[in-house]
Amino acid sequence: MPRHLKRGLDASAIKAADAKVRETVEQILADVEARRDAAVRELSRKFDNWSPASFKLSPPEIERAIAKVASRDLADIKFAQAQVRNFAEKQKATMRDLEVETLPGVVLGHRHIPVASIGCYVPGGRYPMVASAHMSIVTAKVAGVKRIIACAPPFKGGPHPAIVAAMHFGGADEIFVLGGVQAVAAMALGTETISPVDMIVGPGNAYVAEGKRQLFGRVGIDLLAGPTETLIIADESVDAEICATDLLGQAEHGPTSPAILLTTSEKLARATMEEVKRLLTILPTADAAGKAWEDYGEVIVCANDEEMVTEADRIASEHVQVMTKDPDYFLASMQNYGSLFLGSRTNVAYGDKVIGTNHTLPTKKAARYTGGLWVGKFLKTCTYQKVLTNEASALIGEYCSRLCILEGFSGHAEQANVRVRRYGRRNVAYAQAAE
């Protein structure tokens, strides 16, 4: 039975906070839908103190922003994008169009068709999330999306140069300096100056995630990627310093970011809690990381690896860092996670920034039913069918007619019957071949 040495906020407190977020987002979406550009400008001024002549950057403005980025930083951005692009291309290569003759004269198939237009949100409130531009824009480009627009909030009174560079080199067709729910709403619903898109992607805070949730259906979304989550699975093969560092390294995202240690070693668990205290006295981002650890941090001791797998699947965390004697056991056994980081040589920061896998991942237990953003999210797998012979149409028609009558759909049945009458009964040889 797992034992909690530390717990976060209880479920009722989290539920109350979620309700407040939901109500605020509903109001913002309704306002943008009703007043469009006027609402977007008013909200941007209210939340970001930002109201330029145009939220969309012109080519000269993009060039000026990129010119402010150090050459080493530009090289690093391009290196990271190359890793993301390469992995996305390898993933896309596994997705092949299909056409197969399932019965004589009956051909079924599917095609992978790119979404026509997407809106990418790149967070930039507490931290400018440069890497999020790689994850959404580069991946969409590999998928073949024709129109890619991107939004990021202002940073210190203007566009963040490195984010603009990442958006531009990633392949964005339109770049807007616009943040928050108002940005997501403008891209999804459209305004006088922003043409709506078919799909919204990218991570964000609780408000952005809730905005995507409420907009789903009117537009597609990648997944509900809210405040980041990390789960560390560890045994006595690692030490407290590396566990505490990896917990706080993700908790610094913000005060609502869960960070959980799952271990078979009570000694490691208690040592890690002490090391967290020490690191919070020197970590520059201790204000956010400390609040997240206080309110959302957990430490759980399990009896063995099997119990840790069960508990990890219950938690269904966005990021799962496995530092045990046999990390591949967890790769083979776990079912619910956004992404696995196996062994102490890797860590979540590698995935967040540069290694090549996508960092837009499911949160709030969504890992129970979805994976993260990948090239396949931008591709619609659309089926088709064709019947090549009279005999095949008559055969399928007879089965179809009877099944339609079974369900009470007489109109459906007549679609089949007219073809049975027109194309005639199948011969015995054909029936035998079909069976």
C-alpha positions in Angstrom: 0.0 0.0 0.0 1.6 3.3 -1.1 2.4 5.7 1.9 2.3 9.5 1.5 5.1 11.3 3.3 3.9 14.5 1.7 0.6 15.5 0.1 -0.4 18.5 -2.0 -3.7 20.5 -1.9 -6.8 18.4 -1.4 -9.2 17.8 -4.3 -11.8 20.3 -3.2 -9.3 23.2 -3.2 -8.2 22.3 -6.7 -11.8 22.0 -7.9 -12.7 25.5 -6.6 -9.7 27.0 -8.4 -10.7 25.2 -11.6 -14.3 26.6 -11.3 -13.0 30.1 -11.1 -10.8 29.6 -14.2 -13.7 28.1 -16.1 -16.0 31.1 -15.4 -13.3 33.7 -16.3 -12.6 31.9 -19.6 -16.3 31.7 -20.5 -16.6 35.5 -20.2 -13.5 36.2 -22.3 -14.5 33.8 -25.1 -18.0 35.3 -25.2 -16.6 38.8 -25.3 -14.2 38.0 -28.2 -16.9 36.3 -30.2 -19.2 39.3 -29.8 -16.8 42.2 -30.1 -13.9 40.6 -32.0 -10.9 43.0 -32.5 -12.2 45.5 -30.0 -12.4 42.9 -27.3 -9.0 41.5 -28.1 -7.4 44.9 -27.9 -9.2 45.7 -24.6 -8.2 42.4 -23.0 -4.6 42.7 -24.2 -4.4 46.2 -22.7 -5.9 44.9 -19.5 -3.8 41.8 -19.0 -0.6 42.6 -20.8 -0.6 46.4 -21.0 -0.1 45.9 -24.7 -2.0 47.8 -27.5 0.1 48.3 -30.6 -1.2 49.6 -33.9 -1.2 46.0 -35.2 -0.7 42.8 -33.2 0.7 41.2 -36.4 4.4 41.7 -37.0 5.4 43.0 -40.4 8.4 41.4 -42.2 10.6 44.4 -41.2 9.5 44.0 -37.6 10.4 40.3 -37.7 13.8 41.1 -39.1 14.5 43.7 -36.4 13.5 41.3 -33.7 15.8 38.5 -35.1 18.6 41.0 -35.3 18.5 41.4 -31.6 19.2 37.7 -31.0 22.8 36.7 -30.4 24.3 34.5 -33.1 25.0 31.7 -30.6 21.3 31.7 -29.5 20.2 31.6 -33.2 22.5 28.6 -33.8 21.1 26.9 -30.7 17.5 27.5 -31.9 18.3 26.1 -35.3 20.0 23.0 -33.7 16.9 22.3 -31.5 14.6 22.7 -34.5 16.7 20.3 -36.5 16.3 17.7 -33.8 12.5 18.2 -33.7 12.2 18.2 -37.5 14.2 15.1 -37.8 12.1 13.1 -35.3 8.9 14.4 -36.8 10.0 13.3 -40.2 10.8 9.9 -38.9 7.4 9.7 -37.3 5.7 10.8 -40.4 7.5 8.1 -42.4 5.7 5.5 -40.3 2.3 6.8 -41.5 1.5 5.5 -44.9 -1.5 5.7 -47.1 -3.3 2.4 -47.5 -5.3 0.7 -50.3 -6.4 -2.9 -50.1 -8.8 -5.2 -51.9 -10.7 -6.7 -49.0 -13.1 -8.8 -51.2 -12.9 -9.4 -54.9 -13.9 -6.0 -56.4 -14.1 -4.2 -53.0 -11.3 -1.7 -52.5 -10.9 0.2 -49.2 -8.2 2.7 -48.2 -7.1 5.7 -46.3 -5.1 8.9 -46.9 -3.3 11.1 -44.4 -4.4 14.7 -45.2 -2.9 17.7 -43.4 -5.1 20.1 -41.5 -5.4 23.2 -43.6 -4.6 25.9 -41.0 -3.5 25.9 -37.4 -2.9 28.5 -34.7 0.1 27.9 -32.4 0.2 29.4 -29.0 3.6 30.0 -27.4 3.5 30.8 -23.7 5.6 33.8 -22.5 4.3 35.0 -19.2 6.7 34.0 -16.4 9.2 32.6 -18.9 9.4 33.0 -22.7 8.9 29.5 -23.9 11.0 29.6 -27.1 11.0 25.8 -27.4 7.2 25.7 -27.7 7.6 27.3 -31.2 9.7 24.4 -32.3 7.3 21.8 -31.0 4.2 23.2 -32.7 5.3 25.1 -35.8 8.1 22.8 -37.0 6.0 19.7 -36.4 3.0 21.2 -38.3 5.3 22.2 -41.2 6.6 18.6 -41.5 3.0 17.4 -41.6 2.3 19.7 -44.5 0.0 22.3 -42.9 -0.4 25.1 -45.4 -1.2 28.1 -43.1 0.5 28.4 -39.7 -0.1 31.4 -37.5 1.5 31.9 -34.2 0.9 34.0 -31.1 3.0 34.8 -28.1 2.4 37.5 -25.4 4.5 40.6 -25.2 7.7 40.5 -23.2 9.0 43.6 -21.5 6.8 45.8 -23.7 7.4 44.2 -27.1 7.9 41.0 -29.1 10.4 38.6 -27.5 13.2 38.4 -30.1 14.1 34.8 -29.5 10.5 33.6 -29.8 10.0 35.6 -33.0 13.2 34.0 -34.4 12.0 30.5 -33.4 8.6 31.2 -35.0 10.1 32.6 -38.2 12.7 29.8 -38.7 10.2 27.2 -37.7 8.0 28.2 -40.6 5.2 30.4 -39.3 3.3 32.3 -42.0 1.9 35.0 -39.6 3.3 36.1 -36.3 1.3 38.0 -33.7 2.4 39.5 -30.4 -0.7 38.6 -28.4 -1.1 36.5 -25.3 -3.6 34.7 -23.1 -7.1 33.5 -23.7 -7.7 36.4 -26.0 -5.0 35.1 -28.4 -6.4 31.6 -28.4 -9.9 33.0 -28.9 -8.9 35.3 -31.8 -7.2 32.5 -33.6 -10.1 30.0 -33.1 -13.0 32.4 -33.7 -11.5 34.9 -36.0 -11.7 38.7 -35.9 -11.7 41.5 -38.4 -7.9 41.2 -38.7 -7.2 37.6 -37.9 -8.7 34.9 -40.1 -9.8 31.8 -38.1 -7.9 28.6 -38.1 -9.0 24.9 -38.0 -7.0 23.8 -35.1 -5.3 25.3 -32.0 -2.1 23.8 -30.6 0.4 24.6 -27.9 0.8 24.6 -24.1 -0.2 27.3 -21.7 -1.4 28.2 -18.2 -4.6 27.0 -16.7 -6.6 29.7 -18.5 -5.2 28.9 -21.9 -5.8 25.2 -21.4 -9.4 25.9 -20.3 -9.8 28.2 -23.3 -8.8 25.3 -25.6 -11.2 23.0 -23.8 -14.1 25.3 -24.3 -13.3 25.9 -27.9 -12.9 22.3 -28.8 -15.6 21.3 -31.3 -15.7 24.7 -33.0 -12.0 24.0 -33.7 -9.7 21.1 -33.2 -7.1 21.1 -30.4 -4.0 19.1 -29.9 -4.7 18.2 -26.3 -5.3 19.8 -22.9 -1.8 20.9 -22.0 -2.0 23.0 -18.9 0.5 23.6 -16.1 3.3 21.2 -16.4 3.5 18.0 -14.2 6.5 15.9 -13.3 6.7 12.5 -11.7 10.0 11.0 -10.6 10.3 7.2 -10.1 13.4 6.4 -8.2 15.1 3.8 -6.1 18.3 3.7 -4.0 20.4 3.6 -7.2 20.2 7.4 -7.3 20.7 10.1 -4.7 18.6 12.9 -3.3 20.4 15.7 -5.1 19.4 14.5 -8.5 15.9 13.8 -7.5 15.4 17.1 -5.8 17.0 19.0 -8.7 14.7 17.3 -11.2 11.6 17.9 -9.1 12.3 21.6 -8.7 13.5 21.9 -12.3 9.9 21.4 -13.4 8.1 22.9 -10.4 9.7 26.3 -11.4 7.2 26.4 -14.3 4.7 28.0 -11.9 3.0 27.8 -8.6 0.4 25.2 -9.8 2.8 22.7 -11.3 2.6 19.3 -9.6 6.0 17.6 -8.7 5.8 14.1 -7.3 8.5 11.6 -6.1 7.6 7.9 -6.2 10.1 5.6 -4.6 10.7 2.3 -2.9 13.3 3.9 -0.6 12.0 5.8 2.5 15.6 6.9 3.1 15.8 8.5 -0.4 12.3 10.0 0.1 13.3 11.8 3.3 16.7 12.8 2.0 15.1 14.3 -1.1 12.6 16.4 0.9 15.6 17.8 2.9 17.5 18.5 -0.3 14.5 20.3 -1.7 14.5 22.6 1.3 18.2 23.3 0.7 17.9 24.0 -3.0 15.0 26.4 -2.4 17.4 28.6 -0.4 19.6 29.1 -3.5 17.4 28.5 -6.6 16.8 31.7 -8.5 13.2 30.6 -9.3 12.5 29.5 -5.7 9.4 31.7 -5.5 7.5 29.7 -8.1 9.1 26.3 -7.4 8.7 26.6 -3.7 5.0 27.5 -4.0 4.4 24.6 -6.4 6.2 22.2 -4.1 4.3 23.4 -1.0 0.9 23.2 -2.6 1.3 20.4 -5.3 4.3 18.4 -4.2 4.0 14.8 -3.1 6.3 12.1 -1.8 5.0 8.5 -2.0 6.8 5.4 -0.8 5.9 2.1 -2.4 6.7 -1.5 -1.5 8.3 -2.5 -4.9 8.6 -1.7 -8.6 5.2 -3.3 -9.4 3.4 -1.1 -6.9 5.2 2.0 -8.3 3.9 1.1 -11.8 0.4 0.9 -10.5 0.7 4.2 -8.7 2.4 5.9 -11.6 -0.4 4.8 -13.9 -3.0 6.1 -11.5 -1.2 9.5 -11.4 -0.9 9.5 -15.2 1.7 12.3 -15.2 2.8 14.5 -18.1 6.5 13.8 -17.6 7.8 10.7 -15.9 11.5 10.5 -15.0 12.6 6.9 -14.3 15.8 6.5 -12.3 15.9 2.9 -11.1 18.2 -0.1 -11.6 16.0 -1.3 -14.4 14.3 1.7 -16.1 13.3 -0.5 -19.1 10.9 -2.4 -16.8 8.8 0.8 -16.6 9.0 1.3 -20.3 7.5 -2.2 -20.8 5.0 -2.0 -18.0 3.6 1.6 -17.7 0.5 2.6 -19.7 -0.4 6.1 -18.6 2.2 8.9 -19.2 2.9 11.8 -21.5 6.5 11.0 -22.1 9.1 8.8 -20.4 12.6 9.8 -19.5 14.6 6.7 -18.8 17.7 6.6 -16.7 19.6 9.3 -14.9 21.5 10.4 -18.0 18.4 12.0 -19.4 15.9 14.4 -17.8 12.7 16.3 -18.6 14.6 19.5 -19.5 16.2 17.7 -22.5 12.7 16.8 -23.8 11.4 20.3 -23.0 14.1 22.1 -25.0 16.2 20.2 -27.5 16.4 16.4 -27.7 13.7 16.1 -30.5 10.6 14.6 -28.9 7.6 17.0 -28.5 7.2 18.7 -25.2 3.5 19.5 -25.7 2.1 16.6 -23.6 -1.2 15.6 -21.8 -1.8 16.9 -18.2 -4.5 16.4 -15.6 -4.7 12.6 -16.2 -5.3 13.0 -19.9 -2.5 10.6 -20.5 -5.0 7.9 -19.7 -6.5 8.4 -23.2 -4.1 10.4 -25.3 -0.4 10.9 -26.1 1.3 14.2 -26.8 1.6 16.4 -29.8 3.3 14.8 -32.7 3.2 15.0 -36.5 0.2 12.7 -36.6 -2.0 15.2 -34.7 -1.8 17.5 -37.8 -2.9 14.7 -40.2 -6.5 13.6 -40.7 -6.7 9.9 -41.5 -9.6 9.8 -44.0 -11.0 6.6 -45.4 -12.4 5.9 -48.9 -14.0 2.9 -50.6 -14.9 1.9 -54.1 -16.7 -1.2 -55.5 -15.3 -2.3 -58.9 -17.7 -5.0 -60.1 -21.4 -5.7 -60.3 -21.0 -8.9 -58.4 -19.2 -7.2 -55.5 -21.9 -4.5 -55.3 -24.7 -7.1 -55.2 -22.9 -9.2 -52.5 -22.3 -6.2 -50.2 -25.8 -5.0 -51.0 -27.6 -8.1 -49.8 -25.7 -8.1 -46.5 -26.2 -4.4 -46.1 -30.0 -4.5 -46.8 -30.6 -7.2 -44.1 -28.5 -5.3 -41.5 -30.3 -2.1 -42.2 -33.7 -3.8 -41.8 -32.4 -5.2 -38.5 -31.9 -1.7 -37.2 -35.1 -0.3 -38.7 -33.4 1.9 -41.4 -35.6 1.3 -44.4 -34.1 4.1 -46.4 -30.7 2.8 -45.8 -31.9 -0.6 -46.9 -33.2 0.8 -50.2 -29.8 2.2 -51.0 -28.6 -1.3 -51.0 -31.7 -2.8 -52.6 -31.6 -0.6 -55.7 -28.0 -1.9 -56.4 -28.9 -5.5 -55.8 -31.8 -5.1 -58.3 -29.6 -3.2 -60.8 -26.5 -5.4 -60.6 -28.2 -8.8 -60.2 -27.6 -11.7 -57.9 -24.0 -12.9 -57.5 -23.1 -16.3 -58.9 -22.0 -19.3 -56.9 -18.3 -19.0 -57.8 -18.2 -15.4 -56.7 -19.9 -16.2 -53.4 -17.4 -19.0 -52.7 -14.5 -16.7 -53.5 -15.8 -14.0 -51.1 -16.3 -16.5 -48.3 
